[in-house]
Amino acid sequence: SNQFSFQPLSPLTPNTNAALFNASVNTQWMTSNNNNHNHNHSQHGNNGSRTPTTPHTPLTPLSARSTGSVGGGGSHIRTNSLSGKPMQFGKHSCVCVDNKRLLLFGGTEGENTVVTNNLYTYDLETKEWTQIEFEPDAVQPSARTNHQAALVIGPNGRREMYIVGGGIGQQMTPTDEIWALDIEEYTWRLVPFNLKPGQKTCPFTPRLGFTLHEVNNKLILYGGGYWYQNGTEKKWKEYYRELFVFDVKTSVWTNIDMTDCIDHVPRSGTFPVSCRVGAQLFVVGGGIVWDVSSEINVLDLVTFKWRKLSSEQAYAADSSACIALKDYSDQSGVPKTKILLFGGYRYKPLSEYKVFAVRWKDFMTERGLDSLTKLDPVPSSS
């Protein structure tokens, strides 16, 4: 059924046999325009590849200093234990590795608003923070905020954390860069972009404040905007209702054509939150210039078509937290997934929450989620 109802949630019972890849068929809440742009700041080489814009210090070789390691590491880093020290972060990125440790990069720290390129790990067993420190002249990203991160398998077969886009420095200058961190050796590299046959320029442009997910080793990116900040003048120059796929293996960006479902594309462009439930990507809220959206939109990751859900109890905010709690069922035994939304900003910081429940059944084989690995048939505007 494609009908969506909003009813109280039933008590939860474990469902350890629930499949990971599913399609949503019902939902419940519980309370507690493609924009054109021409600011492509990157350079393309004669070989069809491109190096993202780097409006900061050029890359220099790593220096060696053997002072410690975390999860592998090497002689180019040192570690600084921060046991017992409460950490305060904002506008950063964070990924979870094997349900054992968190990797947190960039953003701002503490009560000051200085933008950093610091890298931290948090051990989920010992509850201890560790800072990974690099030599000043080491190859590493510059300080940035409002970027996104995802774990992927890099072209060399090793697991990497990809850092995408964001705003560089105190002025939050938008960038289109992708940086890759080897999560065992703690080495950084700047990821080059390649062009597909027929592409003259890369369709992806500098932005911050978007949503990002990894699916089948591809990055699914929606939204973002171009922020301008100079002294007391701060404004969004543009915000984007755009959907991109980045193929980690080929380093190619694809801009997905959404013309035939534009009425169902999220109206928000900046700071929406999202959560994947099987073959569906739920996008909630977000900013519309200086306003916020209360929409719930669902992207089918097989067909790349959007549909808009209606709700009288929607969550109107941007910059919220969005978490999926998988593998549980109601008393009828129907598998469900809970999506928890908390906090964010709606003219002021929020401390409220809502829970979004999604009924589903296993459609992976029938609907072919693996088709995501074959992007060529997908209509592309660039």
N, C-alpha and C positions, 0 to 999 in steps of 0.2 A: 504494500500500500504506500502511496505517496501522500496520504493525509497526515497532517501533523497535529497532535493534540497536546494540551498543556494540563497535566494532572499531577497530583502529589505523587512522589516516588514511593515505590513499595520497599519494604525492608530488603537489605542486600544480603545475598548469599554467594559464597565463592562459586565460580564456574571455571575450573582450571582447564577444561577442555575447549573453551571458547577459542575460535580461530582468530589470528591477528589481523588478517586481511578480510574485510567485510564491507558490505554496502549498507547504508542506513535506510531504514524503511519507516521509522516512526520516531518522534521526538517529544520530550516533555521538559517543561521548566519547573524548577522549584526555587522559591525566593529565599532566604535567610535574610563617461565620455572618453574614451581614449583621448588624452591630451597630446598635442604635437609639441615637440621641443627641439631645439637646435643647438643645445649647449654641450655637444659632444667634445670633451676636452682631451680625448685620447688620440694617439698617433698610430697610423697603420703603416706597416712596412711593405716592401715590394713582394714579400713572400706570402702575403695574405694573413699574417699574424699581427698582433697588436700588443703593445705594452701599455697597461693602464696608466693613467695620469698619476704622477707622483710629485705634487707640489710641495716637496719637502726635501730633506737631506738625501743625496744619492746613496745607493747601496754601497757598502764597503765589506771586505772580507771579514769573517769571524776571527776574533782573537781567542787565544787559549788561556783558560784559567781553571785549574782543577780544584774545586772547592766543595763538591757535593753533587748529588743527583737525586732525582725523583722519578720512579717508574722507568728507569733506564738512564736517560740524561747523557751527559758527555762533558768533556773538558772545557767547553765553551760557556758553561753556565755555573752559577753558584746558587745555593738555596738558602732561604732565610725563614726559619720557623717562626710562626706568629701565634704559637699556642696560647690560648687564653685571651687573645685579643679579639674583641668583637669587631667585625668588619662592616663597614657601611659603603655600599656601592650604589651607583645610579647610571643609567644609560649605557650599560655594559652588555656583553654577551656571555652566555654560559651554556656549556654542554655537559652531559653526564656520560661517563665512560664506564661501561660494564657494571653499572649500578654500584661502583666502588669509589669513584672520585669525580669531582666536578672540576672543569677547567673554565676559568673566568678570565676574560680579557677586556682591557680598556675601560672606557667610561670615566666617571668621576668618583672620587673617594671622599668619605667623611663630610664634614659640614662645608668645606671649601669646594669650589666648583672647578678646580684645576683638572683639565682633561689629561688622561694618562694613557700609556701603552703598556701598563703593568700586566703581568701574567701571574695568576694564582692557581693553586690546586687546593681542593678541600677534600680531605679523607673522610668518607661517610662512616667509616668504622671508628676511627680514633677521634673524630670531630675536631681535627686540627687543620689550620690553614698553613700553607707554605707559599712563599713568594719565589718565583723562578726569575733570577736576575741575570741579565745578559751584559756583556761588555758594551760600553757606550757606542762603539763603532761596529757593533754586530749587525748582521742582516736581520731586520725586524720591522714590523709595521710602525708607522708613526702614531702618535696619540690620536685617538678618535672616539666618537660617541655615536649612539643610535645606529650601530651596525647590526649585523646578524651573524650567527655562527651555526655550523652543522658538521657532523662527523661523516666522512666519506672514505672510500678506498681510493687512494691516489693512483696516478698512472704507473707508479713504481710498485704497486701492490701493497703498499704500507698504509696504515690508517692515519688519516690526517684530519685536523680541524680546519675547515675553511672559514675564513673571516671575509664577509662580503660587504662592500660599500661602507656607508656611514659618513659622518661629518668630521673632518680633520681639524685638530687644534681648537683653540678657544673661539675662533670664528665659525667653527663647524662647517668648513668648506666641503661641500659634497664631493665624494669620490666614487669611482666605479671599480676600484681595485678589488682583487681577490688575493688574500694571503693564505698560505697553507702552513700549518704547524704539524710536524711529525710528533705525534702524541707520546712516543716513547723516547726519542732522542732529543726532543725539544730543539729542533732546528726549523727556521722559517725559510720560506721561499715565496717569491712573488709569482703568481700564476699568470702566464701569458694567455691572451685570447686569440683564437683562430676564426677565420671567416669561412662560411659555407660557400660552395660554388654559387656564383651570382651575386653574393653580397659584396657591396663596395665599402660599407662601413658597418661597424658592429651596432646592432640595434639597442644594446643596453647602454644607458648613460648614467652619469653620476647621480646618486640619490641617497637619502637616508630615511629612516622611519618606515620601513616596509616589513612584510612578513615573509618567512623563509622556512621551507621544509625539505628534508632529503627523502627521496623515494627512488628505490632501485638505482642508487648512486647517481641520481640527477637532482639538481636543486630546483625547487618550484618556488618562484618569487612573485609576490603580488604587491603592487602599490609603491608607496614611497613618495618623496617630494624633493624639490630643490629649495633649500633654505638659504636665505641671505641675511647676514648679520654683520653690521659695521657700526661699532660703538653702541649707541642707544637705538639705532635703527635695526629692527628685527622683523622679518616677514617671510612668508612662503611665496616664492616667485612662481612656483608651479607645484601641482600635486598630480600624481599619475594613477589613472585607473588602467593599469597595464599588467599583463601576465607574461612572465618569462620562464623559460626552462634553460638551465645550464647543464650541459653534458660534461661530466667530470673527465670522462675518457678522451673526448675530442677537444675539450676547451672551447666549445662553440655555444653561443647564446642564440636562442630561438624566441622570437616575439610571437605569442599565440594570438591569432586573429579571433576576436570575440564579437564581431559584427552581428552575427546571427543570434546572439543571446545578450546583447548590450543592455537590455532592460532589466536583466537579472544580475548584472555585474555590480559589485559593491559600489555604492556612491562615495564611500570614503576612499581616500588615497593614502593618508598618513597615519601611522601608528595604529592600524587595526591589529587584532590578535587572532590567532588561528590555531586549529587543532585538527590533526588527521585522525579519522576513524575509518580504517580500512581503505577503500577506494574513494573516500570522500574527504574533502578538505573544508572544514567549517571556518568561515571568516566572520568575526563578530565586531561590530562597532568600528571605531576609528575616527579620524578627523576629516572634516570637510572645510578646508581653509581654517576659519576660527570657530567653527561649530563642531559638534560631534554627532555621529550616526548611531542609531539604535537598530540597524539592520542585521539580519542573520542571512548570510549567503553561503551556498554550498557549491563547491567545484567538484565535478565528477572527474577523477584523475585518469579515467580510461578514455572518455570522450572529450575532455577539456571543455565541457559545457557547464554554465552556471545555472542555478535556480535560486530564487529568492524565497525565503520563508517568512511568514507573517507571524508576529507575536505581539500581544498586548503587554507582555511582561519582559520585553527585550531589555538588554543591558546597554544603555547609552553611555559610552565613555571611550577614551583612547588610552593607550599605554597601560592596559590592564595586564594582569597575569592570567594565563590560560593553560590549564593542565588537564590531560586526559587520564582517567582512571579506568583501565580496561578490565575485562574478564570478571563480570558479575552478572547475576540474573535476578529477575523478580520471582515471585512465588510460582508463577506459571512456567518457569523454566526458560522463558524467552531471553536470549542473550541481550545484554545492553552494554553501553559504555557511558560513563558519566564524564561530562566536561564541566570543570569548575572554573568560574570566572571570579576574580577578586581584584578590588582596588582599581587604580587608574586615575584618570583625570576627567572631570566634567565641570569646568569653570573653577574647580577647586579639587584638591586631592580627596580621594574616596577611600572609605574603609568598608564598603558593603560588598556583598557577594551574591551570586546566584549559581544554581546548578542546572545544567542542561543535560537531559538524559536521551540517549539515542538507542532505539531498538534496531537490531540488524540481524541478518542471517548471512551465511557464508556464500558470497557470490564470486569469489576470486576465480575459480576455474571457469564458471559460466561466462563471466564478463571479461576475463583476461586482463588482469592488472598488469601482467608482463608486457602488454602492448605499449606501456609507457616507454619501454626501451626502444621502440621503433617510432621515432618522432617525425620522420620524413613525410608520412601521409597526413600529419596534422597541418591544417591550413596555417600559413605563416604570412604575417603582414610585412616582415622584413627578413 
